[in-house]
Amino acid sequence: MFNNRDLGILGGGAMLAVLCLFLPLSFVGKVVIGFLVLVAFMALALLRLGPDRVPPEVWLKRRFRYAWQTRQYVNQQTRRADRRKRMRLIKSRSRRSRRLTHRSF
């Protein structure tokens, strides 16, 4: 259920919750803030992101790596298919412009 990463995050949250007891607030304020810190770290330890449900640090590493890598585009269409596509686009534009110009309001 838990691995070392999760236990490390929970331990860090527990240490911060203990350090919250040294804040210059009333005792109730210290307990509330410590509890909120614990809940936040529990949520962070169990958080999984992306379609393959990876931990946040793996997800951020992938996003950063993808943002900085060079894009590799591959044109997989043949010239004939590309020409057909262009002709269809030109025809649809001319039909649309004819419809718009010959309307009477």
C-alpha positions as CSV (number, residue, x, y, z in Angstrom):
1,M,0.0,0.0,0.0
2,F,2.8,2.5,0.9
3,N,6.3,2.6,-0.5
4,N,9.3,4.5,0.8
5,R,8.4,7.6,-1.1
6,D,5.0,7.8,0.5
7,L,6.4,7.1,4.0
8,G,9.1,9.8,3.5
9,I,6.5,12.4,2.6
10,L,4.2,11.4,5.5
11,G,7.2,11.6,7.9
12,G,8.2,15.0,6.6
13,G,4.6,16.2,7.1
14,A,4.6,14.8,10.7
15,M,7.9,16.7,11.4
16,L,6.4,19.9,10.1
17,A,3.2,19.3,12.1
18,V,5.4,19.0,15.3
19,L,7.2,22.2,14.3
20,C,3.9,23.9,14.0
21,L,3.7,23.6,17.8
22,F,6.4,26.3,18.1
23,L,4.3,28.9,16.2
24,P,3.4,32.0,18.3
25,L,-0.4,31.2,18.3
26,S,-2.9,29.9,20.8
27,F,-2.8,26.1,21.4
28,V,-6.0,25.6,19.3
29,G,-4.4,27.5,16.4
30,K,-1.3,25.4,16.6
31,V,-3.3,22.1,16.6
32,V,-5.5,23.3,13.7
33,I,-2.5,24.3,11.6
34,G,-0.6,21.1,12.4
35,F,-3.6,19.0,11.4
36,L,-4.0,20.9,8.1
37,V,-0.3,20.3,7.4
38,L,-0.7,16.6,8.1
39,V,-3.7,16.4,5.8
40,A,-1.9,18.3,3.0
41,F,1.1,15.9,3.2
42,M,-1.2,12.8,3.3
43,A,-2.9,14.1,0.1
44,L,0.5,14.8,-1.5
45,A,1.7,11.3,-0.6
46,L,-1.3,9.6,-2.1
47,L,-1.6,11.9,-5.1
48,R,-1.3,10.3,-8.6
49,L,-1.5,12.3,-11.8
50,G,-1.9,11.6,-15.5
51,P,-3.5,8.8,-17.4
52,D,-1.0,6.2,-16.0
53,R,-1.4,7.5,-12.4
54,V,2.2,8.3,-11.6
55,P,3.5,10.3,-8.6
56,P,3.7,14.1,-9.0
57,E,7.5,14.2,-9.3
58,V,7.5,11.7,-12.2
59,W,4.6,13.6,-13.9
60,L,6.5,16.9,-13.5
61,K,9.7,15.4,-14.8
62,R,7.9,14.1,-17.9
63,R,6.2,17.4,-18.5
64,F,9.4,19.3,-18.2
65,R,11.3,16.9,-20.4
66,Y,8.6,17.1,-23.1
67,A,8.4,20.9,-22.9
68,W,12.2,21.3,-23.6
69,Q,12.8,18.5,-26.2
70,T,12.8,19.1,-29.9
71,R,9.6,18.2,-31.6
72,Q,9.9,15.5,-34.3
73,Y,7.1,15.8,-36.9
74,V,6.6,13.1,-39.5
75,N,4.6,13.7,-42.6
76,Q,3.0,10.4,-43.4
77,Q,0.7,11.5,-46.2
78,T,1.5,10.9,-49.9
79,R,1.6,13.8,-52.3
80,R,-1.6,12.7,-54.0
81,A,-3.5,12.6,-50.7
82,D,-2.1,16.0,-49.8
83,R,-3.2,17.5,-53.2
84,R,-6.7,16.0,-52.8
85,K,-7.0,17.5,-49.3
86,R,-6.0,21.0,-50.6
87,M,-8.5,20.8,-53.5
88,R,-11.3,19.8,-51.1
89,L,-10.4,22.8,-48.9
90,I,-10.4,25.2,-51.9
91,K,-13.8,23.8,-53.1
92,S,-15.4,24.1,-49.7
93,R,-14.1,27.7,-49.4
94,S,-15.6,28.7,-52.8
95,R,-18.9,27.1,-52.0
96,R,-19.1,28.9,-48.6
97,S,-18.2,32.2,-50.2
98,R,-20.9,31.7,-52.9
99,R,-23.5,31.0,-50.2
100,L,-22.6,34.0,-48.2
101,T,-22.5,36.4,-51.1
102,H,-25.9,35.3,-52.7
103,R,-28.0,35.5,-49.6
104,S,-30.8,38.0,-49.5
105,F,-32.0,39.3,-46.2
